[in-house]
Every structure is written in structure tokens, then in C-alpha cells.
Amino acid sequence: MIEQGRAAAGALLEVASGDIVYAEGVYRVNGTDRSLGLFEVARALQAGKPGAGSRQSLAATCDFKGRTPAYPAGCAVCELEIDAQTGQVLSGSFLDYGISRADDLPSLRVEHAEHPTAGNPLRIKGGGEGGIVPATAAVLNALCDALVRARVNDLPMPATAAAVWQKTRGIDTP
């Protein structure tokens, strides 16, 4: 991609591409203050500007294989029971669980600790969404499983009691 840009920058600046040096996102004519930024060159190519070559874009592809593979280390499981008459979940609700209030928790001190990984060139790590995202799928799959006799194989979110009832209306399930 840098070489594609070097050729286009040379044409736009009317110098040989060998006279163009690239550093920190800028194509510069060696020994002068004449330059074009990477995005300026890309826009010129996309616009088909004279001298930049035929209408094209700066592009490159690459396969990345990190030094350390990352695997999820958890699972989400849900078991529930549905009242066929009301569509209401019978196996529990938030009223069955003691949910902590602010005064039940200790004081917290939040700090930012940055520990870039050496496992990839960007030195970044994955996010923490993996722990919460599968729970929704587990609940909806459990709902559909509980409603298999009612021939429900898909239930859109939000899966309210009314939505479940509408899906099963008129079907006698034990």
C-alpha cells in the first residue's frame, strides 16, 4: 500500500517515485518541504485526479495470526418453565434473588492500569463482553426449548410474558 501511494504521490508531485519518502503518514519529496498526506493521496486516487493514475484506491490485505490464541473460558446455561396459560416464566424472577444495593457493597477505588499485550502488533486485548453476551442467547434458547410443544422455534426480543403468550395462544401445552 505504501508503494502504491508512493507511485501516486510521485505522479501528483511530478517527481520520480524513487524521490518520495514515506514516514508518519506523509509522502514527502526527499530534501524538500513538498509533501502529501496519506489520505490526500488516497482521495486523489479515488477521485481519478490527473497524474494519480486510473481511478483506484490504496488497498492492502493481510492475514493476522496472533502469538497467543484466545479462547473463551465460560458457558451460559439457562433452565426455565413457562405457564402455558399466561406465558409467564415460572422458574424464577428477580424477586427470588437478593440483589445487592449500594449500601451492601464495600467502598471501591477505581484505577486505570494499562498492561498492553505483546501477543499482537497492536498490543491490544479483547473486551469483556464475552461474559454477558451469551446469557441472552441462553435464555431465549431455553424459552424456545420450553415452548417446543407449542411449535415455537423462534422468539424475538424482548421476550415478555405477553410476547410468549401470543406465540402460544390457542395451543394446549401441558
C-alpha contacts under 8 A as a table, 3 or more apart, distances in Angstrom:
res1	aa1	res2	aa2	distance
1	M	4	Q	5.03
1	M	5	G	6.18
1	M	58	L	5.80
1	M	59	A	5.71
1	M	60	A	5.61
2	I	5	G	5.04
2	I	6	R	6.00
2	I	22	Y	7.48
3	E	6	R	4.82
3	E	7	A	6.28
4	Q	7	A	5.40
4	Q	8	A	6.41
4	Q	58	L	6.58
5	G	8	A	5.05
5	G	9	A	5.85
5	G	27	Y	7.91
5	G	38	L	7.30
5	G	41	V	6.49
5	G	42	A	7.38
5	G	58	L	6.66
6	R	9	A	5.08
6	R	10	G	6.02
6	R	17	S	5.78
6	R	20	I	6.24
6	R	21	V	7.57
6	R	22	Y	7.39
6	R	27	Y	6.76
7	A	10	G	5.16
7	A	11	A	6.33
7	A	16	A	7.94
7	A	17	S	5.03
8	A	11	A	5.10
8	A	12	L	6.12
8	A	17	S	7.86
8	A	41	V	6.80
8	A	45	L	7.33
8	A	51	G	7.31
8	A	52	A	4.76
8	A	53	G	6.70
9	A	12	L	5.00
9	A	13	L	5.92
9	A	17	S	7.30
9	A	20	I	7.46
9	A	27	Y	6.61
9	A	36	L	6.90
9	A	41	V	6.16
9	A	52	A	7.13
10	G	13	L	5.17
10	G	14	E	5.66
10	G	15	V	4.91
10	G	16	A	5.44
10	G	17	S	4.53
10	G	18	G	7.97
10	G	19	D	7.52
10	G	20	I	6.34
10	G	29	V	8.00
11	A	14	E	4.87
11	A	15	V	6.31
11	A	16	A	7.30
11	A	17	S	7.35
11	A	51	G	4.98
11	A	52	A	5.66
11	A	53	G	7.84
12	L	15	V	7.93
12	L	50	P	7.69
12	L	51	G	5.30
12	L	52	A	5.64
13	L	29	V	7.95
13	L	34	R	7.79
13	L	35	S	7.81
14	E	51	G	7.94
15	V	19	D	6.64
15	V	20	I	7.81
15	V	29	V	7.72
16	A	19	D	5.46
16	A	20	I	7.28
17	S	20	I	5.34
18	G	21	V	7.81
19	D	29	V	5.75
19	D	30	N	5.61
20	I	27	Y	6.21
20	I	28	R	5.48
20	I	29	V	4.67
20	I	30	N	5.76
21	V	27	Y	5.70
21	V	28	R	5.34
21	V	29	V	6.37
21	V	30	N	6.01
22	Y	25	G	6.92
22	Y	26	V	5.63
22	Y	27	Y	4.56
22	Y	28	R	6.32
23	A	26	V	5.52
23	A	27	Y	6.81
25	G	37	G	5.96
25	G	38	L	5.30
26	V	35	S	6.70
26	V	36	L	5.84
26	V	37	G	4.32
26	V	38	L	5.55
27	Y	35	S	5.50
27	Y	36	L	5.27
27	Y	37	G	5.97
27	Y	38	L	6.73
28	R	32	T	7.41
28	R	33	D	7.07
28	R	34	R	5.89
28	R	35	S	4.16
28	R	36	L	6.50
29	V	32	T	5.63
29	V	33	D	7.05
29	V	34	R	5.65
29	V	35	S	6.15
36	L	40	E	6.10
36	L	41	V	6.53
37	G	40	E	5.13
37	G	41	V	6.40
38	L	41	V	5.29
38	L	42	A	6.27
39	F	42	A	4.87
39	F	43	R	6.03
40	E	43	R	5.16
40	E	44	A	6.17
41	V	44	A	5.08
41	V	45	L	6.21
41	V	52	A	7.99
42	A	45	L	5.16
42	A	46	Q	6.16
42	A	57	S	6.06
42	A	58	L	5.86
43	R	46	Q	5.03
43	R	47	A	6.02
43	R	57	S	7.97
44	A	47	A	5.12
44	A	48	G	6.12
44	A	49	K	5.32
44	A	52	A	6.46
45	L	48	G	5.08
45	L	49	K	6.32
45	L	52	A	5.57
45	L	53	G	6.80
45	L	54	S	7.27
45	L	55	R	5.76
45	L	56	Q	5.55
45	L	57	S	5.65
45	L	58	L	7.59
46	Q	49	K	7.86
46	Q	55	R	5.54
46	Q	56	Q	5.34
46	Q	57	S	5.36
47	A	55	R	6.44
48	G	52	A	6.60
48	G	53	G	6.69
48	G	54	S	5.74
48	G	55	R	4.28
48	G	56	Q	7.17
49	K	52	A	5.56
49	K	53	G	7.34
49	K	55	R	7.86
50	P	53	G	6.78
53	G	56	Q	7.83
66	G	69	P	6.31
66	G	119	G	5.95
66	G	120	N	5.29
67	R	119	G	4.99
67	R	120	N	6.38
68	T	119	G	5.64
72	P	130	G	7.34
74	G	131	G	7.34
75	C	134	P	7.47
76	A	134	P	5.87
76	A	135	A	5.41
76	A	138	A	5.96
77	V	135	A	7.37
77	V	138	A	5.75
77	V	139	V	7.77
78	C	135	A	7.92
78	C	138	A	5.63
78	C	139	V	5.59
78	C	142	A	6.02
79	E	91	S	7.91
79	E	139	V	7.77
79	E	142	A	6.02
80	L	89	V	6.83
80	L	90	L	7.10
80	L	91	S	5.16
80	L	92	G	7.75
80	L	142	A	6.53
80	L	143	L	7.11
80	L	146	A	7.19
81	E	89	V	5.75
81	E	90	L	5.27
81	E	91	S	5.32
81	E	143	L	7.94
81	E	146	A	6.35
82	I	87	G	5.90
82	I	88	Q	5.67
82	I	89	V	4.55
82	I	90	L	5.51
82	I	91	S	7.59
82	I	143	L	7.73
82	I	146	A	6.68
82	I	147	L	7.71
83	D	86	T	5.62
83	D	87	G	5.28
83	D	88	Q	5.38
83	D	89	V	6.33
83	D	90	L	6.25
84	A	87	G	5.59
84	A	88	Q	7.82
84	A	165	W	7.43
84	A	168	T	7.27
84	A	172	D	7.41
84	A	173	T	5.97
84	A	174	P	7.27
85	Q	165	W	7.29
86	T	161	A	6.93
86	T	162	A	7.70
86	T	165	W	5.76
87	G	161	A	4.79
87	G	162	A	6.51
87	G	163	A	7.66
87	G	164	V	4.93
87	G	165	W	4.22
87	G	166	Q	7.98
87	G	168	T	7.61
88	Q	161	A	4.87
88	Q	164	V	7.60
88	Q	165	W	7.74
89	V	92	G	6.74
89	V	93	S	7.70
89	V	161	A	7.34
92	G	95	L	7.70
92	G	96	D	6.08
93	S	96	D	5.53
93	S	97	Y	7.40
94	F	97	Y	5.37
94	F	98	G	7.90
94	F	99	I	7.77
95	L	98	G	7.55
100	S	104	D	5.85
100	S	105	L	7.22
101	R	104	D	5.30
101	R	105	L	7.03
102	A	105	L	5.58
103	D	106	P	7.70
116	P	123	R	5.12
116	P	124	I	5.87
116	P	125	K	7.34
117	T	120	N	6.95
117	T	123	R	4.76
117	T	124	I	5.90
117	T	125	K	6.55
118	A	121	P	7.31
118	A	123	R	5.65
119	G	123	R	6.63
120	N	123	R	5.33
120	N	124	I	7.12
127	G	130	G	7.46
128	G	131	G	6.37
129	E	132	I	5.63
129	E	133	V	5.95
130	G	133	V	5.56
130	G	134	P	6.89
131	G	134	P	6.92
131	G	135	A	7.90
132	I	135	A	5.67
132	I	136	T	7.76
133	V	136	T	6.23
133	V	137	A	7.48
134	P	137	A	5.26
134	P	138	A	6.20
135	A	138	A	5.03
135	A	139	V	6.27
136	T	139	V	5.23
136	T	140	L	6.27
137	A	140	L	5.23
137	A	141	N	5.98
138	A	141	N	5.15
138	A	142	A	6.07
139	V	142	A	5.06
139	V	143	L	6.18
140	L	143	L	4.98
140	L	144	C	6.24
140	L	155	L	6.96
140	L	159	A	7.59
141	N	144	C	5.14
141	N	145	D	6.06
142	A	145	D	4.95
142	A	146	A	6.06
143	L	146	A	5.07
143	L	147	L	6.21
143	L	155	L	7.85
144	C	147	L	4.98
144	C	148	V	6.11
144	C	152	V	5.94
144	C	153	N	5.46
144	C	154	D	6.30
144	C	155	L	6.76
145	D	148	V	5.21
145	D	153	N	7.69
146	A	149	R	7.74
147	L	150	A	5.22
147	L	151	R	6.58
147	L	152	V	5.52
147	L	153	N	7.66
147	L	168	T	7.71
148	V	151	R	4.96
148	V	152	V	5.56
148	V	153	N	6.74
149	R	152	V	7.49
149	R	173	T	6.35
150	A	168	T	5.77
150	A	171	I	5.86
150	A	172	D	7.47
150	A	173	T	6.44
152	V	155	L	7.22
152	V	167	K	6.83
152	V	168	T	7.40
155	L	159	A	6.76
155	L	164	V	7.60
155	L	167	K	7.92
156	P	159	A	6.30
157	M	160	T	7.84
158	P	163	A	7.87
159	A	162	A	7.99
159	A	163	A	5.84
159	A	164	V	6.40
160	T	163	A	5.10
160	T	164	V	6.29
161	A	164	V	5.15
161	A	165	W	6.00
162	A	165	W	5.00
162	A	166	Q	6.07
163	A	166	Q	5.16
163	A	167	K	6.30
164	V	167	K	5.15
164	V	168	T	6.39
165	W	168	T	5.18
165	W	169	R	5.74
166	Q	169	R	5.13
168	T	171	I	5.61
